[in-house]
Structures are given as C-alpha cells and as structure tokens.
Amino acid sequence: MKLISFTLLLLFTLSGFSQAPTTDAPTPPARNAVDVISIFSGAYNNISGANYNPNWQQSGFATASSTFTPPNSTNSLLAYPNFNYQGIEFNTVIDITAMDSLHLDIWTAGGVAPSLAVISSGPEVPQAISNTVGSWQSITVPVTGITGNLARAIQLKFTGGNGTTSAIYVDNIYFFKTPVAPGKDATINALEVTNVPVAGFTPNSLSYDIVLPGGSTVVPQITLATTTDTAASAVVTQATSIPDNATVVVTSQDNTVSQTYTVSYYIGAPHIDAQTPPVRNAIDVISIFSGAYNNISGANYNPNWQQSGFATASSTYTPPNSPNSVLAYPNFNYQGIEFNSVVDISGMDYLHLDIWTVDGVTPSISVISSGTEIPHPIPNGDGTWQSIDIPVAGITGDLTGAVQFKFVGGNGFSTRIYVDNLYFWKTAPAPGKDSRLGALRVNGNPIPGFTPNTANYNVVLAGGTTTIPPITLATTVDTGATTVISQATSIPGSGTVVVTSQDSTVVQTYTVRYFIGAPHVNAPTPPARNAVDVISIYSNSYNNISGANYNPDWQQSGFTTANPLFAPVSATNSVLAYPNFSYQGIEFNSTLNITTMDSLHLDIWTVDGVAPNISVISSGTEIPHPIPNGDGTWQSINIPVAGITGDLTNAIQLKFTGGNGSSTRIYVDNIYFWKGQPVGIEEFGVSEFSVYPNPTKDFWKLSNSSTIETLEVLDLQGKLLQSIIVNANATTIDATALQNGIYFVRVTVGSGVETLKLIKN
C-alpha cells in the first residue's frame, strides 16, 4: 500500500512539473539598439528597474519567479504558476509610438488561453493569446491600437487563468521596429535644453516633460537637437511661456518622412508655503493635516490602495527654505487618507484645503463615509496655492461616519498634487446661541473621543451586560444653556441629551448608543468527528488546514485591527476578531475540494446590527449567503455545500461582507466543512425518511419514525426559503410558490440533522 501511494505521488509530481517548458524559447534576431525596447530578454538590454511580480493580490504572487530555467538551460524566463492574472511594472513611462510591434514568447499550461494588455494612461485593450499546451508560441502584436496612449505605456497585464492549475511561462518580451531605409531617417540622437541633456532621451521617444521649480519665470530654450542622419533637417520652435511646449520638427533626407519631438515645460513642486489658516477655537475645527491646529491622531496619509504614486508620496515634504511640511503626491492618479477613527462632521460648516496642482490636473476630492460617495471637483491652478472651501452639507452620504478622503483625476505619472491645511471648520456661535456640551460622561466616566461638535457616540458594552449605564454628566459650554437627559431603557438602546441655547433659538441633540461588543463566552464546542469527515479552516476542536491567512490585505478597513487570536474574557479559546468590519477575507493557501462535504459550519457573534454575508470563493461563480444578525450571542450556522460556490473542486478563500467599516464587528469560530454525523451520535439515513411525491408539482409529504423538530428549505445557492417548527412525525412542505428545480430540506430530529434533496417540476 505504501509503495502504491509513493508511486502515485511520484507520477503526480512529475506530471505537474511536465507542464513547465523543457526547452528554451526561440532566440530573437539581432537588432540595432535604437530599434528595440526590451522588457525581459537575454538577447537585448532590458529597461532598468522593472518589477516582474508586483503584488496585485494575484493568486500566484508567492510562486512567481523571474529566474526560472528549463532543465539543462542557463537562460532564465518568467514563470507564473497558479496563474489567474499577473502584472509587470516598467518603473518608468515608455513611449512606444515609434515601435511597430510587441513580441513575446509564451508557454501555456493547464489549458489556459490568456489575454495580454499594455497598460497606459488610456483605455486598456486586451489581446487574446491562443492555448498551445506543451510548446512555445512566438506572438507578435502590432503596436497600433495596442493601448489607449502609446506615448505613456507603464505596465503589462496578463489575465485569464483559474488561479490554481493554470500557468504561463514568458520570455523575450520587447517592442521593436523595422530599421529605417537609407535617406528616410527622421530622428534626432541628441537633445539638450539650456545646454543640459534631456533626462531619459532616446531617438524613439517623441515627448518629454521638463518640470521647473516653483516660481520659475524664465522660459527654458532648446539649445541642441542633432539629427541622426546628418543630411536630415531640424526646425526648432521655442516655447514662449510657462506652461508651454517647444518642438523640433525633423524631416528626412529625401523629404518623405517627418516627425515632431515635443518638450513640455510646467511648474512642479511649490516653492512657498500655503497661506496660514486663521486662528480658530479648538472646538470649531477638526484638523486632518495642518501645522496650525491639533490634528486627529493616527491618520494614515498614504495607505496602500494600489495607487501609482504610493512609493513616492510624502507627508513630510517641505518647500525650499520652509520648515512647514505639506502632503506631496507625485505620480498622482488617485490617493487616499485614512482617519483611523470615525469622525462626525455633522457639526461643521466647511471642509477646507490648500492645494497646489501640477501639469494641468483637475482633481476631485471625496469624503468617504458609510454612505454615498460624492466627488467634488477642484479647478486646476498650476504654479500657485489655491484655498478651497466646500460646504459640509451634502459632502458625503453620512456626515456622522466620515472615515477617509479620496483624491482622483491624475494620469499616474506626470500629474502631482500638494496639499496642506486639510480641516473641517465651523463659524463660532454668536453669544446666546451656543447649544453645545463641553463634557459628557456615562457611568461617571468621560466618553472616549468626546468633542462638543460631535453629536453621536457609541458605548460598546461587554458581552453579558444587562445593566444599562446611565448618562451621569452633561455640562454645557454656555452656562446659560439648558439640558434635558433621557436615559436608555434597553440594550441595544440610546440615551439622549437635548441642549437648548440660552436664547432658546438653537437646539441640538447628543445621542449615546449602547450595544454589546465582543463575546464574553466561548462559541459552542463542535461535536467529535472523524478526521475524514471534516475540513477545518479555523477551530480548536479539529486539525486546521496549514498556512491559512486569516487576515490577508484586501484593503479592508479593519485590516490593522483584525486579530486571529482574540480570546473572550476568562476564556482560553481563541476566536477570529474582525473589528471595523466592512469586508474580510480568509485565504486557504491551497485549493480545497469540498464536493464530498455536506455543509459549511461557522459560529459567529455579530456587533451593532450587522447582518453579514459569507461567500466561498473558487474558480467559479461567487454566491453570497446571508447570515442573520444575532448581536450579543453566538449563532451556529450550517450552509449546505451543494450550490455554495461555482466550483466545489477548487475552493480557495472565504469572504465576509456587509459591515459599515467602523462600528460593526464580527467574531468567528469553528469554521469547517463537514459531512456525516458526529462521532458517538446515532446515525440515521435517508431511508428512515419518507418523502413523496418527489418530484412534485405542489406539495411534498415528509415523515419519519422519530419526531421531526424543525425543517429548513433551501435553494441551490443555500438561500433559506422556508423555516418550519414541526414537533411531529410528519409534515407537508408547500412547493406551489417555488420555481421548477432542485431544492434541499434540512431536517432536525432528536438524533441529528439530515439534508435531503427535493425536486419541483
């Protein structure tokens, strides 16, 4: 038996490796350096600094290699196992307008027929590649129409794999052109501005940016433009202002070819500080970034949202001869700022920012909350600071739950923005019209994060709490104002403080919401099961799969606060804690075949009214399954595996969705797939049930020798359609409202749970 197992393993291993190339890709022809831009090839000089495996959250990130060599070869190629999609970042903008074609050699495995796209600042145009397992294909794609902006190519992207068995191997990726005929060369081989060579100049690139220091007023001049063919001619037209373009029009010796080189001049980084904000009372401002006020704590001014300028952003940039820092976002396409806490801006009048734009960009700013996102356009104002004030009314869908800023509108390479004095503010109340609290306490303790301008607060209570904490102090800023306190009467519930100004013209309400937070007891202990009957993702009761990632960085709001080792009070059993829950993933680190399992089980504790969805992610369709809210208690959920995901043979992840990203939380334990009955419980089979007629047109009659306690009818996606308390030996299930198809009934009797298949026709 051991010999047979070893032999099968060996054959499987050899089969897996046999998908990889066994020979080198074809050797490219010799080409002049001016006629090729090589991304990856041992035959030419490659561009410098390319990233052949950027982390785009692709499934094959950990297994990719840029140094894979076929057996008995010294030539490296790019290997992308577990391929679903893959990127290559050039680390510079490449002008491919002068090239004729893109070439690559590719070896596919696992039946994949990938697509290739050249990514630029314009539309993405995928190019289909056919599948030819077991041999090299040499692909040549015309550059014309290959991407939306040939002058600004920045990446390659491959798509089309299933993320598990698919693989691609790539070599000799380069752009090339046919050498020009004698007398038809219209290129220059040297270009200087103000006697300095233009950075990054090549004869095949026609467009160049010269970024000038803030405050520049003298227009630079082209001082040298040497034609490659000495018999060709060049006409230089200088720029006359800033911003402006200078051009070099080159005409070939035989006058049949003409092309234009363009040098664009524009102002870059600021050279002076933004204007100093006015003095304001601390209670009249919520500052996100400013040297003039006290900023909120813990803000992240450069979260990794996969923006092109992530690596070049700075929160400590200072203009020349200035000690004042500003936010610098070069290579701007979009950018985020995370507050690290929920900010209530409902008491503010305006959002203020000072912004310096570069290269014609007209960005938009959005305040992100748990409500609708509403972009607000900012006009271009290159070369000077603009002071922008946006009314808070209507700035976002939920003024009480602001969590982020988002800037959009750049091209990802030449556009930049610099930002300072980013704050919300309000006009100080007139005498006699102040209806704010200066202090607020619950159960004798100050409310964390209290500010006079924030009207809503959450008090999260320990699991098992039954005593409602009272509001014990509410002190007005104006001693002539009055308060009326209404205590909460339940958990969850709310207490309020209604404040009326001294002159009785202004009234506002402070609300304190109470709800149960983290669990205080362990989740139910799962039953004993045979190892063959369970695939455990996370549970102390079974052997879990190895290498699972319980908090992969999917850019979820709760990434930094998640904890896979949270232990309820006075408990030794760990659970998965996901505070600040908007969505959350669990990566299995291997492909799971769950076709032999009956159900997915999890125990879940929800917080603040969240009713999450769970999805099993595979290479097939994603099918969310709703979980009802059950705040303050553990719920045990069982979802039939039939129809739980589009491909039961290739489950790779779990995904939870449905939170607001701030106050909602979920705690999860005992996540596992299972089949059969727990060890030590009397098993019963389908034969003990009587279901007739099946198929049916209208009703199923269900009976059993034991008492049927409850039943649930579910569709193929696991959606609960009917839930019935029976407490009898027989019952009738109404199918008249159901569409024709297959359904499942989950029946609970004293000895266990059984799932039966029903057919409606």
Sequence and secondary structure as in RCSB ss.txt:
>XXXX:A:sequence
MKLISFTLLLLFTLSGFSQAPTTDAPTPPARNAVDVISIFSGAYNNISGANYNPNWQQSGFATASSTFTPPNSTN
SLLAYPNFNYQGIEFNTVIDITAMDSLHLDIWTAGGVAPSLAVISSGPEVPQAISNTVGSWQSITVPVTGITGNL
ARAIQLKFTGGNGTTSAIYVDNIYFFKTPVAPGKDATINALEVTNVPVAGFTPNSLSYDIVLPGGSTVVPQITLA
TTTDTAASAVVTQATSIPDNATVVVTSQDNTVSQTYTVSYYIGAPHIDAQTPPVRNAIDVISIFSGAYNNISGAN
YNPNWQQSGFATASSTYTPPNSPNSVLAYPNFNYQGIEFNSVVDISGMDYLHLDIWTVDGVTPSISVISSGTEIP
HPIPNGDGTWQSIDIPVAGITGDLTGAVQFKFVGGNGFSTRIYVDNLYFWKTAPAPGKDSRLGALRVNGNPIPGF
TPNTANYNVVLAGGTTTIPPITLATTVDTGATTVISQATSIPGSGTVVVTSQDSTVVQTYTVRYFIGAPHVNAPT
PPARNAVDVISIYSNSYNNISGANYNPDWQQSGFTTANPLFAPVSATNSVLAYPNFSYQGIEFNSTLNITTMDSL
HLDIWTVDGVAPNISVISSGTEIPHPIPNGDGTWQSINIPVAGITGDLTNAIQLKFTGGNGSSTRIYVDNIYFWK
GQPVGIEEFGVSEFSVYPNPTKDFWKLSNSSTIETLEVLDLQGKLLQSIIVNANATTIDATALQNGIYFVRVTVG
SGVETLKLIKN
>XXXX:A:secstr
 HHHHHHHHHHHHHHHHTTS SS         GGGEEEEE SSS B TT BSS  SS TTGGG EEEE  TT   
 EEEE S SEEEEEEEEEE  TT  EEEEEEEEETT   EEEEE SS    EE    TTS EEEEEESTTSSS G
GGEEEEEEE   SSS EEEEEEEEEE     TT    EEEEEETTEE TT  TT  EEEEEE TT  S   EEEE
EESSTTSEEEEE   SSSEEEEEEEE TTSS EEEEEEEEEE S SS         GGGEEEEE SSS B TT B
SS  SS TTGGG EEEE  TT    EEEE S SEEEEEEEEEE  TT  EEEEEEEEETT   EEEEEESS    
EE    TTS EEEEEESTTSSS TT EEEEEEE   SSS EEEEEEEEEE     TT    EEEEEETTEE TT 
 TT  EEEEEE TT  S   EEEEEESSTT EEEEE   SSSEEEEEEEE TTS  EEEEEEEEEE S SS    
     GGGEEEEE SSS B TT BSS  SS TTGGG EEEE  TT    EEEE S SEEEEEEEEEE  TT  EE
EEEEEEETT   EEEEE SS    EE    TTS EEEEEESTTSSS TT EEEEEEE   SSS EEEEEEEEEE 
S  TTS    GGGEEEESSSBSSEEEEEEEEEEEEEEEE TT  EEEEEEEEEEEEEEE TTS SEEEEEEEEET
TEEEEEEEEE 
